[in-house]
Amino acid sequence: MTPAPEGPAADEGDRHDPHDHHRADLGLPPRRVARRGHHRRGGHRSRSRAGRGLLARRRVFGAAALGPALALGWLLFVSDHTVPQDAHAEDSVERRWAEQAGSGAFLDVVIASGVTLVLLSVLDVDISATGVLTLLVVLALADSAVRYAVVSRRGA
């Protein structure tokens, strides 16, 4: 291991790289690295330059969080007072269509899961669980959407 620098180099905030023992084996001088928060040529880096990145990150996070925060605020504080509640929401035609589509899609997903399980175990295919579950969710959503569209066309 290379000894720590002495004299004026140690006061400037420079030190030797602890992972630099291979350079000594090759006969090269040790590489100097700056201490955290210090630049090689004198002191700390400019605060305005470091602060710009933090300010930009805060603005991006604020812009990304603004939409969901406004929607949640409207839902909690405004919607109960301005949107009238339907007393017979459970008896609507769209509700029955959604129930029919959901129950049919659930049956399809159960059958598809069983067939996939049999095929994967018989063929001895090794697939990640993340991939299989992702395909299962996509199948369920697509099947529900198609079934809802078909039921609503028949009922209309």
Solvent accessible surface area in square Angstrom, and as a share of the most:
residue,aa,sasa,rsa
1,M,187,0.83
2,T,37,0.22
3,P,106,0.67
4,A,78,0.61
5,P,22,0.14
6,E,156,0.70
7,G,45,0.43
8,P,105,0.66
9,A,24,0.18
10,A,35,0.27
11,D,126,0.65
12,E,99,0.44
13,G,4,0.04
14,D,11,0.06
15,R,114,0.42
16,H,28,0.13
17,D,25,0.13
18,P,66,0.41
19,H,145,0.65
20,D,6,0.03
21,H,84,0.37
22,H,117,0.52
23,R,70,0.25
24,A,62,0.48
25,D,115,0.60
26,L,137,0.68
27,G,67,0.64
28,L,82,0.41
29,P,93,0.59
30,P,54,0.34
31,R,118,0.43
32,R,76,0.28
33,V,46,0.26
34,A,36,0.28
35,R,107,0.39
36,R,229,0.83
37,G,33,0.32
38,H,54,0.24
39,H,84,0.38
40,R,126,0.46
41,R,231,0.84
42,G,60,0.57
43,G,34,0.33
44,H,118,0.53
45,R,127,0.46
46,S,64,0.42
47,R,194,0.71
48,S,81,0.52
49,R,162,0.59
50,A,52,0.40
51,G,34,0.33
52,R,154,0.56
53,G,32,0.31
54,L,79,0.39
55,L,86,0.43
56,A,52,0.40
57,R,160,0.58
58,R,155,0.56
59,R,165,0.60
60,V,104,0.60
61,F,149,0.62
62,G,37,0.36
63,A,74,0.58
64,A,69,0.54
65,A,39,0.31
66,L,105,0.52
67,G,42,0.41
68,P,90,0.57
69,A,61,0.47
70,L,115,0.57
71,A,61,0.47
72,L,103,0.51
73,G,23,0.23
74,W,125,0.44
75,L,104,0.52
76,L,104,0.52
77,F,145,0.61
78,V,61,0.35
79,S,12,0.08
80,D,99,0.52
81,H,153,0.68
82,T,90,0.52
83,V,70,0.40
84,P,122,0.77
85,Q,148,0.66
86,D,98,0.51
87,A,86,0.67
88,H,126,0.56
89,A,50,0.38
90,E,114,0.51
91,D,95,0.49
92,S,38,0.25
93,V,69,0.40
94,E,99,0.44
95,R,118,0.43
96,R,127,0.46
97,W,43,0.15
98,A,51,0.40
99,E,98,0.44
100,Q,103,0.46
101,A,4,0.03
102,G,33,0.32
103,S,73,0.47
104,G,13,0.13
105,A,4,0.03
106,F,142,0.59
107,L,105,0.52
108,D,44,0.23
109,V,20,0.12
110,V,75,0.43
111,I,99,0.50
112,A,31,0.24
113,S,42,0.27
114,G,35,0.33
115,V,81,0.47
116,T,56,0.32
117,L,123,0.61
118,V,87,0.50
119,L,94,0.47
120,L,44,0.22
121,S,77,0.50
122,V,113,0.65
123,L,117,0.58
124,D,128,0.67
125,V,70,0.40
126,D,143,0.74
127,I,89,0.45
128,S,73,0.47
129,A,71,0.55
130,T,102,0.59
131,G,28,0.27
132,V,45,0.26
133,L,105,0.52
134,T,75,0.43
135,L,129,0.64
136,L,54,0.27
137,V,85,0.49
138,V,86,0.50
139,L,73,0.36
140,A,31,0.24
141,L,121,0.60
142,A,53,0.41
143,D,25,0.13
144,S,38,0.25
145,A,64,0.49
146,V,93,0.53
147,R,84,0.31
148,Y,78,0.30
149,A,47,0.37
150,V,65,0.37
151,V,25,0.14
152,S,23,0.15
153,R,196,0.72
154,R,194,0.71
155,G,51,0.49
156,A,113,0.88
